[in-house]
C-alpha cells in the first residue's frame, strides 16, 4: 500500500485537475462545487451526471443519457468518451441507481479497449461482483455507492489484499484505479469485521431482523386500532328523526369538519406510524440511543 506521505503528495496533484478532484469528492460523498469554466462538452456532461446522481435527479440524468445514447460508435471508430473511465463508471452508477435499460451502455463497454477496467465494468453490469478478474477496489466503491447490502467480509478481505499487495499502484499511473483504491482502503478501515459469524456480525443481523419485525407489529397494532374504531362507529345508536333533520340542515358544516378531520389524520399517519414503532421498541427494551427519529 502507498505510504501516507506519497498519498498526500499524489492528492495534491489530483486537486489540480477539476475533473479528478470532482470525481474524488463524488466518491467521498462530498459536494464537488460548481461547473468549471471553459471545459469540453464531454466534461460538462460528466459534471452534470455527477450532480444528477448526488441530487438523486433521475429526470436530469435521463436528459443527458437520452442524448448520449443516440451516439452509435463502433469498435473501429470509437468516440472519445468510450474509453473515459470516469464517465463510463458514473454512467454505470446512474443507470443502476435509476433503473434504466442497460443495453446501450453494455454495447459501449463491448467496444472499449479490453483491459481489467473494462472487464470490471462488464461484471458490474452483470452483477458478477465476486469475479477474480475484477478490480476489487472498483467493485467495493461501486457497491458502496449503489448496493451496500451486497458488501460482505469476503469482498472486503479480497479488496484489502488486492490493495496492500499492489506495490506498483502509483507507478501504473492509472488515476481512476488509484482513486478507487484510496477510497476503498478507507472504507475497509471503517467497515472491516473480524469474520462472518462473529458476535458483532450476528448482532447486526439480529438488529435488522428485529427492526423489520417491529414494523410488522406496529402495522398490526395500527390495523387493530383502526378496526376497533370502525367497529365502534358501526355500533353507534340509530339516530332519531329529529337528529336526522338537524344533520341534513347543517350538512355542509359536518362535511367541512369531516374533510378537516381526514386531512389532519392523513397528515398525522406518518407520525403515528413512527411513534407506534418507537413505543414498541422501547417496550421491548431496544436502546433509546439507537432509535432513529
N, C-alpha and C positions, 0 to 999 in steps of 0.2 A: 504493500500500500504506500501511497505517496506520503512523504513527511508533511507535517503541518506547515513548516516553513515554505516548502515547494508549493503546497496547495495555496497558500496566501499569495505567493508570487504569481501563480497561474491565474488566480481570480482577479488580480489587478489588471492583467492583460484582457481577460474576458470582459471586464467592465468598460473597456474602451470601445467595445462593439455594442451598439444599441440593440442589435438583434440577439446576440448571445446573452447580453445582460437581461433582456426581456424574457428570454427562454428560461434562464436560470431562476429569475424571480417567479415565473409561472410555475415551475416545478416546486418551488418553495411555498406556493400558495400566496405569494405577495403581489401587491399592485405593481405593475411594471411601468406605470406612468402613461403619459400621453403619446400619441403617434409622433415619431420624429419627423423633422422636416427633410425634404429632398431625398426621399427614399424611392426605390423602384416600385413598380406596380405589384411585383411578386411579394416584396417585403411588406407592402401595405396590406395585402391580403393576409399575410402571416400574422401581423399585429391585430387585425380585425378578428381573425379566428381565435386568437388567444383571448381577446376581450369577450367574444361570444361565449366561450367556454367558461370563463371566470364569472360572468354575469348570468350564466345559465339561459342565454338568449338563443333559443332554437331558431326563431324566425330570422335573426340576423345571420346566423351561420348558414341557413338554407339559401339565403340570397346569394351568398358567396359561393356556396357549393354548387348551386344550380348553374351559375355562370362558368365555374371551373370545370364542371363535369361535361360541358359542351366541347371541351378540348379533347381531341382524339389522337394523341401522339402514338407513334409505333416504335418498335424496338430499333428499327433502322434510323428513325429520325425522332428521338425523344425530345420533349420540351425541357427547358432548363429546370423546371420545378420537379420533374420526375425524380431526380437524384438529390433533391434538397431534403436531407434527413429531418430537419426541424419542422418543415412544412408538412411533410408526409406523416410524421409522427403525430402532429397536432390534428391533422385531418382524421387520422385513425381514432384518436381520442374523442373527437367531436362526433364522428359517425357512430361510435359505440355509445357515447353518452346520450345522444339524442335519438337513438334507434333508427338510423337512416340506412337505406339499402346500401350494401357494400359492393355491389357488382362493379361499379366504375373504379373505386379505389383499389380493388383487387386486381383489375386489369392494369392499372398504373404500376402497381408493385411488380407485376409479372414482367414488365419491360425494363425494370431497373437493372443496374449492374448487380450481378449475382455475388453477393458477399454476405457476411454474417448479419449485418444490419438488415438487409433485405429479407433474409430467411426469418429473422426475428419478427419483422413486420408481418410477414405471411402467417407465421404461427400465432401472432396476437389476434389477427382477424379470424383465424380458425380455432381460436381458444385452446391452442396447444401450448400451454404455459410451461409445461414440465420438460419440453424437449431439451436435450443436451446441446443442440445446435444453436440455441438462443444465446443472446447476451443476457445473462440472468439479471444484470443491473437494470436493463431497459424494461424487462418484464416486471420487475418489482416496482419501478417508478410508474409504469402504466397502471398496474393493479392498484397502487396507492391512490391514483387519481380517479380510477373508474370502477374498480371492483375489489374493494378492500377485503370483502369476505372471502376472497379466493387466496389471500396471503396466508401461508402456513409456515411452520417451522422448517419444513424440508426446503422450501424455496429460499427462506432467509439464510439457512446454513449454506445452501448452494451458492447464493449470491455473495455471501461473506467470503467463502473460499475463492470464488472467481476473482473478486476484487483484490484480496490480500495477496494472491499468488500472481497477479498480473504486474510484474516488475517493469514492464515496458509501457504502462498506461500512458504516461505523458510523452514518451518518445514516439508513440504512434501518431500523435498529433490529430487524433480523431476527437474534436471538441464535443461532438454530440455524445459519444460514448463516455468521455471524461466527465462531463457534467452529470450524466445519468449515474455514473459510478459514485461521484461525490454525494449526490442526493440519496442514492440507495444505501451507501455506507452510514449516513446519518440516520436513515430510517431504521436500519438494523440496530443501531445503538439504542434507539428509543423502543423498539418492538421486540428485541430478542428475548426468547424464553429458553429455559434450560432444555426441555424436551417435551414432546407430546405426552399427555397423561400426567404431568406433574400437578401439584396442588393448585398452582396459580391458573393453569390452563383449565383444570376441572372446575374451579370456582367461576371462571369467566363463562364457561359453557352453562353452568348452573344458573348464573345470573341472567343470561339471555333467555333461558327457558322459563325462569321464574317470572320475569317481566312479561313474557308472552302469555303465561297462564293468568297473571294478574289482569291483563287486558281482557281476557275471556271472562273471568269472574266479574270484572267491572261491567261488561256488556250484559251479563246475566242479571246483575243487580239492577241496572238501569231498566232492562226489559221487564223485570218483576215489578218495579215501582210503577212503570207506565201501565202495565196490565192491571195493577191494583187501582189506579186512578180511573181507568176505563170501566172496570167492574163497579166502582163506587158511583160513577155517573149513571150507569145503567140501572142502579138500584135506587136512584132518586125517586121521591114520591111523584105521582101523577099530578100535574098542575090542575087547579080548579078553573072553571070557565072565566072567572074574573081575572085570574092571573094571566091566562092566555090572552085576554083582551088587552091587558096592560102591556104585555110583552110586544104584541103586534103594534100597539100605539107608539111605543118608543123603540121600535125595532132597529132604527138607524143608530141609536146610541149603543145598543148591545152589539151591533155589528162592528162599530168603531172600537169598542172595548175588546171584542174578540180578536180583531186584527192586531191591535196593540199587544194583546197578551201573547198571541202566537209569535209575533215579531220579537218580543222580549225573550220568549222561551227559546226561539231559534238562535238568538244571539248568545244565549247562556249555555246551549248544549255543549260546546267545546269546553267551557269552564266546568260544567257538571261532570263531563267525562273525565277531565284531568283530576278534579277534586276527588271523585269516587275512586280512581286508581290510586291516588296518593293515600286516601283513607285506608284502603285495603292493605297497601304496602306497609303503612305504619302499624296497623293492627296485627300484621303477621311478622312484625319485628324487623322490617327492612331498614337499614341505616338511613337516618334522615338526611345526612350529608350527601348520599348517593342518589337521592330522588331528584330527577330533573324537573324543574318548574316549567 
